[in-house]
Amino acid sequence: MATMQLKNIFKIYDNGFEAVKDFNIDIEHGEFIVFVGPSGCGKSTTLRMIAGLEDISKGEFYIDERLVNDVQPKDRDIAMVFQSYALYPHMSVYDNMAFGLKLRKVDKAEIDKKVTDAAKMLGLDHLLDRKPKALSGGQRQRVALGRAVVRHPKVFLMDEPLSNLDAKLRGHMRAEIIKLHKNVGATTIYVTHDQTEAMTMADRIVVMKDGVVQQIDTPKEIYDMPENLFVAGFIGSPTMNFINGTIKNGKFVVAGKEFGIPGGKYAALEKGGYEGKDVVLGIRPEGIGGEPLFLETFADATFKSTINVAELLGPDYIIHTMLGEASITAVVPARETMEMGKEVTLAFDMNKAHFFDKETELRIR
Amino acid sequence: MEQKKTNLGHYLILGVGFLLIFIPLYLTVMSAFKETGQITGDFFGLPNPFTFDNFARLLEDGIGKYFVNSTLISVVSIALITLFVPMAAFSIARNISNKKAFALMYGFLTLGIFVPFQVIMIPITSMMTKFGLSNIPGLIILYLAYAVPQTLFLYVGYIKLAIPIELDEAAAIDGCGKFKMYFKIAFPLMKPMHATTLIINGLWIWNDFLLPLLILNKDDATWTLPLFQYNYQGQYFSDFGPSFSSYVVGISVILLVYLIFQKYIISGMTNGAVK
């Protein structure tokens, strides 16, 4: 286990491109941190700087309060699991796992014990003599994890380790990694573009876009209290609905319809001087309902609409409709049949709605 | 019907190819076991009587010494080529896309592929004489230099294609410095290319006549097998018996090396490295 501090970290390439801008985070012992964001957001670059595979252009990086900017990867006491697994093809599973220990001149009997224990934990004990090419994708992934585990490093780094697996195996391996983290307890940084992985695995999530950290918080806080439009739109599936409208007399007005704003939220809007101004309302699909009780509860935030597409997921429908010019996606219980062309009355749970500044895209609070 | 026609065409081409290789080989091997009289009188016939006299003659003429010279030159040259060229190739392959100096160096070194030996033959010979390198070490240096362009070209292409950079990174994190990473990970993964270049360069160095003729001319104790073989060819008389038997000796070594290493040439060593 280790603590880590990244202070004002920048990655600037020779052509002047800034891949990571002013990255700051303090990571506690044994924390599971997930970097999430779209392709090219700088999450993998940051991880590679932590690993020592990329130079840090500006800023300071500490592991256990020791400045390690110029320390070689091998001397940082880290282990990394690569997206492509990066197993040594000419070595057996045993040798792949033992390689790091052999280089550190660990006693042969101890290597044997560590590799055998890790192999047992990962269900690889019957595959130790095989070469990587004779393994399935899931088995290779486990060898890559095993190679990291045997060394008992201070820090685990994982760069999209599940992205080459099929959906079922991904779900299974996700659980395995969570279990592994509980067992080993090493501080872990996990990079993914999959927000489900981020939400299910992380103690804290770092959301990134264009090299800039958008928000660092627990999965629940990120989901419930997104800092800006990007975070609100990136986390959650189906994605949050965004509706452009105006604040008028304590109500949100869009396409001639008025939606009552709860007192606390309106106070923040009023304090920010948004009365009479255009804002963006954000509401998650599960914050919209059409059940009688729901409509009754949020009677001052209802609207009538026609279903464009209805997707049955088993217990729920995802329905797509319009409010003025805004597309609306709602998740409603599948108690009655929903179909294209059907007219429905829906309501917003305005307690769960967020308001964002149109210019700065920040959440108004 | 269409299929049969194609097959027939294939067999015809293969048959012609087979004969083109088999007939000279057959004549060489058969002639090695004939008496000189029979070689000139009955070139295509089987040896009658079957004799080892030609091989005995080779031993009498001291083929052993030249065989040792050829083996020494080939083995040391190939060892040096296999030690240094992949090292340079690895460094170039990893840096060529983002460092201009490496791209320039690669371009400069591979340019040698397009320079025919005959063009630089005279200056090279006089230069080696001036440096006092008209001897076996000098010849080995020249082989190393001449092997660089093509061998480097092959290795760089192979490394870029078959050895993913993630393996370097995984090794670095596992605890390897640059040299350990090269020798423990990259070098073993180049096995198919080592075998390929060993055969290409080995064949050329073992059979080469011109460079040894220019460099080793002064001292017949340093001659190679092809120079020794040439002694049986005169302007007015050729001693065919020992000539052919010495060719058989030369061919046998190449054949043996090829049989040992051919399985590595095109084998997918990196299967399973990534994905």
Interface residues (C-beta under 8 A of the other chain):
Chain A: D14 A51 G52 L53 Q72 P73 K74 I78 A79 M80 F82 S84 Y85 A86 L87 Y88 P89 H90 F99 G100 L103 R104 K131 P132 K133 A134 L135 G137 R140 R147 N164
Chain B: N98 P164 E166 L167 E169 A170 A171 A172 I173 D174 G175 C176 G177 K180 K184 I185 P188 L189 K191 M269 T270 N271 G272 A273 V274 K275
